[in-house]
Amino acid sequence: MSTVTNENSTETTSAVTDAAAAHEVELTDVAAGKVRSLLEQEGRTDLRLRVAVQPGGCSGLIYQLYFDERLLDGDAVRNYDGVEVVVDKMSVPYLTGASIDFEDTIAKQGFTIDNPNAGGSCACGDSFH
């Protein structure tokens, strides 16, 4: 999608948003709250949480979670009480039914992904196949 704002880009954005029903990644209320908090700290209202699967890691695939201001052709978008979660079209099949949560305990702090499509993962838990 072009970064130029015109009538066509508005239609493209609407088309991308309309395709949101295709992405089935869930974001827990706790995770959505943490994302909102991080966005407030950044002072940015134009960012979305992008979730992607990339080749890498010792098991073959790794998750990527990061803030992104872009919407690309084929992106699927869902809104969780003001937090937009974006998944690119190549990652959608790998993430169908996945749930993103946030843990804040003595043992662990950070986002976690529970993915029913992962056949297995490495010992460190950072990659899957």
N, C-alpha and C positions, 0 to 999 in steps of 0.2 A: 504494500500500500504506500502511496506517495505521501510525503510529509507536507506537500502543498495543500492548503485548505481551499477547497472549492466544493461545488455541489456534488461532484462525483465522489470525492473522498468521504463526504458525509454519508452518502449512500453505501459506500464500501464498508465504513465503520458499522453502519446499521446491519449490513449483511453479515458481518463477522459476529456481531452481538446476537443476531437471530440464530446463528449456528451454535450458540452456547449450549443448547440442550444436548448436543452430541458429546460434550465432555462430562465425564462422570467422576471427577476428582472431588472429594469432599474436604471441607476445611472445618475443623471443629471450632466451637465458640472460643475456646481458650486460644487456639492458634490465630483466629481472626482478631482477637483482642491484642495479641502480641504484635501482629502485623500493623494494626492501627497505631499502636504505641510507637513502633519503629518509624512509621511514616510521619507521625507528629514530631518526633525528634528530628527528623530530616527536614521538616518544614515544607514537605512536598505533597501536593494533592494530585499530581499528574502521574503518579507511579502505580504500577500493578505488580502483583506477585506472579512471576513467571516460573512455572514448573516444567522441567524438561528432562529427557533421558538422553544421555550422550554415550558414545562408545568410550570405554576406559575402565580403569580399576582392575583388580585381579580376577573378578568374575565376569567381566565383559561389558557391563553397563553401569553407569553412575547417574545419580540424581543431581540435578542442578536446580537450586532455588535462588532467585535473585529478583531485585526490583528492576522493572523495565518500563520505560515510557512509551515504547513502540507497540503497535498492533500490526502484525504481518498478515499477508493473505493466508487464509486457511486456519488462522488462530481460532481456538474455541475459548469463549470467555464466560465465566459465571461470577455473579456478584453475591457475596456473603456479607450482608448487612453493611455495605459500603466498601468492602474489600474485594477488588476484582482479582480473580485468579485466572491466568492465561496459560493455555497449553497449546504448543504448536502441533500442527497436523501429524507430524511424524511420531510424536510422543504419545498422542491420544491412545492408541491401542495398548501401549505398555502400561498406561496409568489408569485404565478403566477400572473403576471400583476402588481405587486407592484412597486412603484417608491421611490427611496431614494434621498432625497434632503438635502441641508444644509442651515440653516437659521442663519443669523448673524444680529440681530436687537436689539434694546433696550429691547424689551419684551422677546426675546428668542434667545438663541444661541445653536446650536447643530444640529445633524442629525435628520431628520424626515422621517417617512415611511408612504406613502399613499398606503393602501392595500385594493383593491376592494373586497377581500375575507373576510374581518373582518365584522362580523355580528353586532358588537357593541363593545364598549370599556367601561372601568371604568371611573369614574369621573376624575381621575388623568391623564388618557390617556396613561398610561404605559403598560396596558395589554388589550387583546381583546379576543373575542370568535367568 
